[in-house]
Amino acid sequence: METRDPGAIVRRIAELRGEHRALDERIQQLAANPDDELEAKRLKKRKLQLKDCIARLESMLIPDEPA
């Protein structure tokens, strides 16, 4: 995300959190089926990427403090 618009950042965080929750639900469904282990690993990796992206965006909302 290239913009520093707080409103846009907040909206993007909300979108990413929704995707994160959806992945979590899908991973729980796959846990019951060991044949889907590869897909579950792929989804877990994507979930971690989303978490990192959310953290980066949240840090953009924190104002810089002068030293």
N, CA, C and O atoms as a DFTB+ gen file, in Angstrom:
268 C
 N C O
     1  1       0.858      -1.176       0.000
     2  2       0.000       0.000       0.000
     3  2       0.897       1.230       0.000
     4  3       1.796       1.364       0.830
     5  1       0.637       2.111      -0.936
     6  2       1.493       3.268      -1.109
     7  2       0.938       4.519      -0.434
     8  3       1.678       5.476      -0.209
     9  1      -0.316       4.522      -0.118
    10  2      -0.938       5.714       0.446
    11  2      -0.710       5.799       1.956
    12  3      -0.545       4.785       2.633
    13  1      -0.705       7.008       2.455
    14  2      -0.590       7.238       3.893
    15  2      -1.921       7.696       4.470
    16  3      -1.981       8.134       5.619
    17  1      -2.993       7.597       3.680
    18  2      -4.322       8.000       4.114
    19  2      -4.795       7.038       5.202
    20  3      -4.996       5.854       4.932
    21  1      -4.976       7.535       6.429
    22  2      -5.381       6.649       7.531
    23  2      -6.678       5.898       7.258
    24  3      -6.816       4.740       7.652
    25  1      -7.622       6.539       6.593
    26  2      -8.888       5.870       6.287
    27  2      -8.693       4.680       5.366
    28  3      -9.294       3.625       5.567
    29  1      -7.845       4.852       4.349
    30  2      -7.562       3.764       3.414
    31  2      -6.824       2.634       4.114
    32  3      -7.078       1.459       3.850
    33  1      -5.923       2.989       4.996
    34  2      -5.166       1.975       5.740
    35  2      -6.105       1.175       6.628
    36  3      -6.007      -0.051       6.683
    37  1      -7.003       1.843       7.318
    38  2      -7.961       1.170       8.203
    39  2      -8.863       0.227       7.404
    40  3      -9.148      -0.888       7.840
    41  1      -9.308       0.684       6.232
    42  2     -10.151      -0.174       5.387
    43  2      -9.379      -1.406       4.921
    44  3      -9.916      -2.513       4.914
    45  1      -8.126      -1.213       4.533
    46  2      -7.311      -2.339       4.068
    47  2      -7.067      -3.329       5.207
    48  3      -7.102      -4.541       4.995
    49  1      -6.822      -2.818       6.409
    50  2      -6.639      -3.697       7.573
    51  2      -7.898      -4.532       7.795
    52  3      -7.809      -5.729       8.069
    53  1      -9.055      -3.912       7.679
    54  2     -10.317      -4.632       7.863
    55  2     -10.470      -5.732       6.808
    56  3     -10.907      -6.838       7.124
    57  1     -10.113      -5.431       5.562
    58  2     -10.178      -6.438       4.501
    59  2      -9.252      -7.611       4.802
    60  3      -9.640      -8.772       4.666
    61  1      -8.040      -7.301       5.208
    62  2      -7.055      -8.347       5.494
    63  2      -7.476      -9.191       6.692
    64  3      -7.284     -10.406       6.699
    65  1      -8.046      -8.550       7.696
    66  2      -8.525      -9.313       8.859
    67  2      -9.653     -10.254       8.465
    68  3      -9.729     -11.375       8.968
    69  1     -10.526      -9.812       7.576
    70  2     -11.599     -10.676       7.091
    71  2     -11.046     -11.882       6.355
    72  3     -11.504     -13.007       6.556
    73  1     -10.050     -11.643       5.495
    74  2      -9.417     -12.753       4.778
    75  2      -8.710     -13.692       5.761
    76  3      -8.730     -14.911       5.593
    77  1      -8.089     -13.111       6.782
    78  2      -7.387     -13.895       7.807
    79  2      -8.367     -14.815       8.533
    80  3      -8.075     -15.990       8.753
    81  1      -9.531     -14.275       8.904
    82  2     -10.555     -15.080       9.584
    83  2     -11.075     -16.195       8.681
    84  3     -11.281     -17.323       9.127
    85  1     -11.286     -15.866       7.403
    86  2     -11.777     -16.866       6.455
    87  2     -10.761     -18.001       6.294
    88  3     -11.137     -19.171       6.228
    89  1      -9.485     -17.653       6.231
    90  2      -8.446     -18.675       6.134
    91  2      -8.424     -19.544       7.384
    92  3      -8.256     -20.760       7.298
    93  1      -8.592     -18.926       8.533
    94  2      -8.599     -19.665       9.792
    95  2      -9.727     -20.697       9.800
    96  3      -9.529     -21.840      10.211
    97  1     -10.895     -20.291       9.349
    98  2     -12.039     -21.211       9.288
    99  2     -11.764     -22.355       8.316
   100  3     -12.067     -23.512       8.608
   101  1     -11.190     -22.028       7.165
   102  2     -10.895     -23.054       6.157
   103  2      -9.838     -24.031       6.680
   104  3      -9.938     -25.236       6.451
   105  1      -8.841     -23.519       7.370
   106  2      -7.794     -24.379       7.938
   107  2      -8.395     -25.333       8.961
   108  3      -8.008     -26.501       9.016
   109  1      -9.326     -24.858       9.764
   110  2      -9.986     -25.716      10.744
   111  2     -10.785     -26.811      10.050
   112  3     -10.826     -27.943      10.532
   113  1     -11.412     -26.494       8.938
   114  2     -12.156     -27.506       8.182
   115  2     -11.205     -28.562       7.618
   116  3     -11.520     -29.752       7.621
   117  1     -10.053     -28.125       7.139
   118  2      -9.090     -29.046       6.547
   119  2      -8.416     -29.923       7.590
   120  3      -7.922     -31.002       7.264
   121  1      -8.388     -29.478       8.832
   122  2      -7.726     -30.237       9.890
   123  2      -8.344     -31.621      10.060
   124  3      -7.672     -32.551      10.505
   125  1      -9.592     -31.758       9.715
   126  2     -10.281     -33.043       9.863
   127  2      -9.901     -34.030       8.762
   128  3     -10.174     -35.224       8.882
   129  1      -9.275     -33.545       7.693
   130  2      -8.947     -34.397       6.566
   131  2      -7.432     -34.377       6.306
   132  3      -6.912     -33.398       5.771
   133  1      -6.731     -35.443       6.678
   134  2      -5.277     -35.464       6.506
   135  2      -4.839     -35.440       5.046
   136  3      -3.677     -35.145       4.768
   137  1      -5.731     -35.741       4.105
   138  2      -5.382     -35.700       2.685
   139  2      -5.139     -34.273       2.197
   140  3      -4.495     -34.071       1.168
   141  1      -5.646     -33.292       2.922
   142  2      -5.514     -31.891       2.530
   143  2      -4.378     -31.182       3.264
   144  3      -4.395     -29.959       3.403
   145  1      -3.402     -31.937       3.727
   146  2      -2.319     -31.355       4.517
   147  2      -1.532     -30.297       3.733
   148  3      -1.162     -29.262       4.288
   149  1      -1.281     -30.554       2.458
   150  2      -0.529     -29.605       1.645
   151  2      -1.287     -28.286       1.493
   152  3      -0.701     -27.209       1.603
   153  1      -2.577     -28.377       1.244
   154  2      -3.374     -27.153       1.125
   155  2      -3.413     -26.411       2.462
   156  3      -3.340     -25.182       2.489
   157  1      -3.527     -27.141       3.559
   158  2      -3.551     -26.512       4.879
   159  2      -2.239     -25.767       5.137
   160  3      -2.251     -24.661       5.677
   161  1      -1.120     -26.363       4.755
   162  2       0.179     -25.694       4.936
   163  2       0.244     -24.419       4.110
   164  3       0.741     -23.395       4.578
   165  1      -0.257     -24.480       2.883
   166  2      -0.261     -23.311       2.008
   167  2      -1.125     -22.202       2.605
   168  3      -0.742     -21.032       2.591
   169  1      -2.287     -22.575       3.125
   170  2      -3.185     -21.588       3.725
   171  2      -2.588     -20.990       5.000
   172  3      -2.755     -19.800       5.267
   173  1      -1.900     -21.808       5.777
   174  2      -1.249     -21.303       6.998
   175  2      -0.166     -20.299       6.653
   176  3       0.003     -19.296       7.347
   177  1       0.569     -20.569       5.580
   178  2       1.611     -19.634       5.148
   179  2       0.987     -18.306       4.724
   180  3       1.491     -17.240       5.076
   181  1      -0.101     -18.373       3.973
   182  2      -0.796     -17.156       3.551
   183  2      -1.335     -16.394       4.757
   184  3      -1.303     -15.164       4.789
   185  1      -1.826     -17.128       5.742
   186  2      -2.360     -16.515       6.960
   187  2      -1.263     -15.745       7.696
   188  3      -1.506     -14.649       8.203
   189  1      -0.060     -16.315       7.756
   190  2       1.067     -15.624       8.389
   191  2       1.462     -14.375       7.609
   192  3       1.802     -13.351       8.202
   193  1       1.419     -14.459       6.280
   194  2       1.722     -13.288       5.463
   195  2       0.717     -12.173       5.725
   196  3       1.084     -11.002       5.812
   197  1      -0.542     -12.543       5.849
   198  2      -1.570     -11.553       6.146
   199  2      -1.332     -10.905       7.506
   200  3      -1.477      -9.692       7.659
   201  1      -0.971     -11.717       8.480
   202  2      -0.710     -11.191       9.824
   203  2       0.434     -10.174       9.790
   204  3       0.357      -9.128      10.434
   205  1       1.489     -10.483       9.043
   206  2       2.614      -9.558       8.918
   207  2       2.190      -8.268       8.228
   208  3       2.583      -7.178       8.644
   209  1       1.399      -8.388       7.189
   210  2       0.929      -7.216       6.460
   211  2       0.039      -6.340       7.347
   212  3       0.140      -5.113       7.318
   213  1      -0.818      -6.968       8.121
   214  2      -1.686      -6.228       9.044
   215  2      -0.829      -5.471      10.061
   216  3      -1.096      -4.306      10.357
   217  1       0.187      -6.125      10.589
   218  2       1.064      -5.480      11.573
   219  2       1.782      -4.278      10.951
   220  3       1.911      -3.234      11.589
   221  1       2.248      -4.424       9.707
   222  2       2.921      -3.309       9.024
   223  2       1.976      -2.131       8.836
   224  3       2.345      -0.981       9.073
   225  1       0.755      -2.429       8.406
   226  2      -0.220      -1.362       8.194
   227  2      -0.594      -0.682       9.510
   228  3      -0.739       0.539       9.563
   229  1      -0.747      -1.468      10.561
   230  2      -1.072      -0.881      11.868
   231  2       0.052       0.024      12.345
   232  3      -0.204       1.056      12.966
   233  1       1.292      -0.352      12.060
   234  2       2.417       0.493      12.473
   235  2       2.430       1.806      11.690
   236  3       2.944       2.811      12.183
   237  1       1.871       1.810      10.477
   238  2       1.786       3.045       9.698
   239  2       0.806       4.035      10.332
   240  3       0.901       5.241      10.104
   241  1      -0.127       3.524      11.123
   242  2      -1.113       4.394      11.764
   243  2      -0.571       5.063      13.020
   244  3      -1.150       6.029      13.517
   245  1       0.542       4.547      13.528
   246  2       1.139       5.118      14.733
   247  2       1.967       6.330      14.334
   248  3       2.878       6.206      13.516
   249  1       1.673       7.490      14.887
   250  2       2.426       8.689      14.495
   251  2       3.886       8.598      14.952
   252  3       4.197       8.049      16.008
   253  1       4.761       9.154      14.120
   254  2       6.182       9.190      14.477
   255  2       6.382      10.207      15.598
   256  3       5.819      11.301      15.579
   257  1       7.203       9.812      16.578
   258  2       7.513      10.724      17.679
   259  2       8.911      11.293      17.463
   260  3       9.831      10.559      17.105
   261  1       9.070      12.575      17.675
   262  2      10.412      13.139      17.514
   263  2      11.373      12.573      18.578
   264  3      10.975      12.292      19.708
   265  1      12.607      12.418      18.195
   266  2      13.608      11.850      19.099
   267  2      14.024      12.832      20.156
   268  3      14.861      12.513      21.000
